[in-house]
């Protein structure tokens, strides 16, 4: 049991944050939060530096998940909101931690596996991955730069380059499952783009692992080693949800549909091949290492 430990989860209101808070509490942690609304001794709001410092002071671990969803059209207004929601909150945490008399020893800050280029030739590890270009990569770079710039010499800072998170009751799986049920669960584009993912439970377990492994520094890729193509991913989704067939969606139709449903095709057409080399080298053991099994359990409501 970790009854004496305290974690601060920033941006705790979404699917991932809610899951992490529940799991921390189940494992005996005291959970404090930072978010848009803050009141009381265990919570603070983003615009309250003194309140954040109070919540952070003496904590064993900080996990920052704050960031506006990227499932929207990338117009200038939304781009600014997406960028500010990541960079400004990271800077605010840095200011608050610098004011702590007893600063937390470890700060894990969300980043994204999308920071790497569209990769179809080889996996992208922390050591040899090539950073990409474009708006999403620019956001990831700025996000990580804000973490690096934070003046917190007594706090180890790790950007978590998280792959697409799957789990029961939320995450990125829902739209794929809906397409499968409607008979539209075929491959997207040419179907050869890679799909990197991680089960939300393994995201939680990797956070505990990194908290304990104080020798690990720098960016960490949080993904399952079981990377598949989009075509294989959609086949496994159809199997999990009992869909006998699935019509493929060509790239041109995805682009037209993205305008109608107010999102970006990058979310499904970019090839994400994220290799979690640091976790593998350190001996991290996955609870959900295989996509097919994970999807079956999620569809049945057991994972």
C-alpha positions in Angstrom: 0.0 0.0 0.0 1.1 3.6 -0.7 -1.0 5.1 2.1 1.6 7.8 3.0 1.9 9.0 -0.6 0.3 12.0 -2.2 -0.2 12.7 -5.9 -1.4 15.9 -7.6 -3.3 15.3 -10.8 -3.7 18.4 -12.9 -6.4 18.3 -15.6 -8.2 15.5 -13.9 -11.7 16.0 -15.3 -11.4 14.0 -18.5 -11.4 10.2 -19.3 -7.7 9.7 -18.4 -7.7 12.0 -15.4 -10.8 10.4 -13.9 -9.3 6.9 -14.4 -6.0 7.9 -12.8 -7.6 9.5 -9.8 -9.7 6.5 -9.2 -6.8 4.1 -9.5 -4.5 6.2 -7.3 -7.2 6.2 -4.6 -7.7 2.4 -4.9 -4.0 2.0 -4.3 -4.0 4.1 -1.2 -2.7 7.4 -2.5 -4.0 10.8 -1.3 -5.2 12.6 -4.4 -5.2 16.4 -4.9 -6.2 18.1 -8.1 -5.7 21.3 -10.1 -8.2 22.3 -12.7 -10.5 25.0 -14.1 -12.4 25.1 -10.8 -10.7 24.8 -7.4 -12.1 25.1 -3.9 -11.0 23.5 -0.7 -7.8 22.2 0.8 -7.2 19.5 -1.8 -7.9 21.4 -5.0 -6.8 24.6 -6.7 -7.6 26.5 -9.9 -5.1 27.4 -12.7 -5.4 31.1 -12.0 -4.5 30.7 -8.3 -0.7 30.4 -8.1 -0.7 30.5 -4.3 -3.4 27.8 -4.2 -1.5 25.6 -6.6 1.7 26.0 -4.5 -0.3 24.9 -1.4 -1.7 21.9 -3.2 1.7 20.9 -4.6 3.7 21.5 -1.5 4.9 18.2 0.0 3.4 16.0 -2.7 5.3 12.9 -3.8 4.2 13.1 -7.5 2.7 15.5 -10.0 0.9 14.3 -13.1 -0.2 17.0 -15.5 -2.8 16.0 -18.2 -4.2 19.5 -18.9 -4.9 20.2 -22.6 -7.8 21.0 -24.8 -8.9 18.1 -27.1 -7.3 18.1 -30.5 -10.5 16.6 -32.1 -11.5 19.8 -33.8 -10.8 21.8 -36.9 -7.4 23.5 -36.8 -8.5 27.1 -37.4 -6.6 29.9 -35.8 -8.9 30.2 -32.8 -8.7 26.5 -32.0 -5.0 26.4 -32.6 -4.5 29.1 -30.0 -6.7 27.3 -27.5 -4.9 24.0 -28.0 -1.5 25.5 -27.7 -2.3 27.8 -24.7 -4.1 25.0 -22.8 -0.9 23.0 -22.8 1.9 25.6 -22.6 0.2 28.0 -20.2 -0.8 25.3 -17.7 2.7 23.8 -17.8 4.2 27.2 -17.1 1.8 27.7 -14.3 2.7 24.5 -12.6 6.4 25.4 -12.9 5.8 28.7 -11.2 3.8 27.0 -8.4 6.4 24.3 -7.9 9.2 26.9 -7.6 7.2 28.4 -4.7 7.0 25.2 -2.8 8.9 24.8 0.5 8.9 21.0 -0.1 8.6 20.6 -3.9 7.4 17.3 -5.3 10.4 15.1 -6.4 8.8 14.0 -9.7 6.7 15.8 -12.3 5.3 13.8 -15.1 3.9 16.1 -17.8 1.8 14.8 -20.7 3.1 15.2 -24.2 2.3 13.2 -27.3 3.6 10.5 -29.5 2.5 12.6 -32.4 5.7 14.6 -31.9 7.4 12.1 -34.2 7.2 12.2 -38.0 4.8 10.1 -40.1 6.8 6.9 -39.8 6.3 3.8 -41.9 9.9 2.6 -42.3 11.0 2.1 -38.7 9.8 2.6 -35.1 10.5 5.9 -33.3 12.2 5.5 -30.0 13.3 8.2 -27.5 16.9 7.8 -28.7 16.6 7.8 -32.5 13.1 9.1 -33.2 12.8 11.9 -35.8 10.6 14.8 -34.7 8.1 15.7 -37.4 6.7 19.0 -38.7 3.3 20.7 -38.7 0.9 22.2 -36.2 0.6 19.1 -33.9 4.4 18.7 -33.7 4.9 22.5 -33.1 2.4 22.2 -30.1 4.3 19.1 -28.7 7.6 20.9 -29.0 6.3 24.0 -27.3 4.7 21.8 -24.6 7.9 20.0 -23.8 9.9 23.3 -24.0 7.7 24.8 -21.3 8.4 21.9 -19.1 12.2 22.1 -19.7 12.2 25.9 -19.0 10.4 25.5 -15.6 12.8 26.5 -12.8 12.4 23.5 -10.5 15.9 22.2 -9.7 14.7 19.8 -7.0 12.0 18.2 -9.2 12.7 15.6 -11.9 10.7 16.4 -15.0 9.6 13.8 -17.5 7.5 14.5 -20.6 5.3 11.5 -21.3 5.0 11.0 -25.1 1.7 9.2 -24.9 0.2 7.1 -27.7 -3.5 6.9 -28.4 -5.1 5.8 -25.1 -7.8 3.1 -25.1 -10.0 2.0 -22.3 -13.6 1.2 -21.2 -15.9 4.1 -21.1 -13.9 6.6 -23.1 -10.6 7.3 -24.8 -10.1 7.2 -28.6 -11.8 3.9 -29.2 -15.4 5.1 -29.3 -15.5 6.6 -32.8 -13.8 3.5 -34.3 -16.3 1.2 -32.5 -19.2 3.4 -33.8 -17.9 3.1 -37.4 -17.6 -0.7 -37.0 -21.2 -1.0 -35.7 -22.4 1.0 -38.7 -20.7 -1.2 -41.2 -18.0 1.5 -42.0 -15.2 -0.2 -40.0 -12.9 -0.8 -42.9 -9.4 0.6 -43.3 -8.9 4.3 -43.5 -6.8 5.8 -46.4 -4.5 3.1 -47.7 -4.6 1.3 -44.3 -0.9 1.0 -44.0 -0.4 3.8 -41.5 0.8 2.5 -38.1 -1.4 2.7 -35.0 0.4 3.2 -31.7 -1.8 2.8 -28.6 -1.7 2.1 -24.9 -4.3 0.9 -22.5 -5.3 3.4 -19.8 -4.3 0.9 -17.1 -0.8 0.6 -18.5 -0.6 4.4 -18.7 -1.4 4.4 -14.9 1.1 1.6 -14.2 3.8 3.3 -16.2 3.3 6.4 -14.1 3.8 4.4 -10.9 6.9 2.7 -12.6 8.5 6.0 -13.5 7.8 7.4 -10.0 9.7 4.5 -8.5 12.5 4.5 -11.1 14.3 7.7 -10.2 17.2 6.8 -12.6 15.0 7.4 -15.7 15.1 10.9 -17.1 14.2 12.8 -20.3 11.2 12.0 -22.5 9.5 8.7 -22.2 7.4 7.0 -24.9 4.2 5.5 -23.3 2.9 3.0 -25.8 2.3 -0.7 -26.2 5.0 -2.5 -28.2 2.2 -4.1 -30.2 2.0 -1.6 -33.0 -0.3 -2.5 -35.9 -1.4 -1.0 -39.2 -4.7 0.8 -39.4 -6.1 -2.0 -41.5 -5.2 -4.6 -38.8 -6.5 -2.3 -36.1 -9.9 -1.9 -37.8 -10.1 -5.7 -38.3 -9.6 -6.2 -34.6 -12.2 -3.5 -33.8 -14.7 -5.3 -36.0 -14.0 -8.6 -34.3 -14.3 -7.1 -30.9 -17.7 -5.5 -31.7 -19.1 -8.3 -33.8 -19.1 -6.5 -37.1 -19.0 -9.0 -40.0 -17.8 -6.5 -42.6 -16.5 -3.0 -42.8 -16.4 -0.6 -45.8 -13.1 1.1 -46.3 -12.9 4.9 -46.3 -10.6 6.5 -48.9 -8.5 9.5 -47.8 -10.6 11.9 -50.0 -13.8 10.9 -48.3 -12.2 11.2 -44.9 -11.1 14.8 -45.7 -14.7 15.7 -46.8 -16.2 14.0 -43.7 -13.7 15.7 -41.4 -15.1 19.1 -42.4 -18.6 17.9 -41.6 -17.8 16.4 -38.2 -15.4 19.2 -37.3 -12.2 17.3 -36.9 -8.9 16.7 -38.7 -7.9 13.7 -40.8 -4.4 13.7 -39.2 -5.9 11.9 -36.3 -6.4 8.8 -38.4 -4.2 9.1 -41.4 -0.8 10.0 -39.8 1.4 6.9 -39.2 2.3 6.8 -35.5 5.0 4.2 -34.8 6.0 4.9 -31.2 8.6 2.6 -29.6 8.6 2.6 -25.8 12.3 1.8 -25.6 13.0 3.3 -22.2 10.1 1.4 -20.5 11.1 -1.9 -22.3 14.8 -1.5 -21.3 13.9 -0.8 -17.7 11.8 -4.0 -17.6 8.3 -2.5 -17.5 5.7 -5.3 -17.8 2.4 -4.5 -19.6 -0.9 -5.7 -18.3 -2.5 -5.2 -21.8 0.3 -5.8 -24.3 -1.8 -7.1 -27.2 -4.3 -4.9 -29.1 -6.7 -7.7 -30.1 -7.1 -9.0 -26.5 -7.4 -5.5 -25.1 -10.2 -4.6 -27.6 -12.1 -7.8 -26.8 -12.0 -7.0 -23.0 -12.9 -3.3 -23.6 -15.9 -4.4 -25.7 -17.0 -6.8 -23.1 -16.7 -4.1 -20.4 -14.1 -6.0 -18.4 -11.0 -3.7 -19.1 
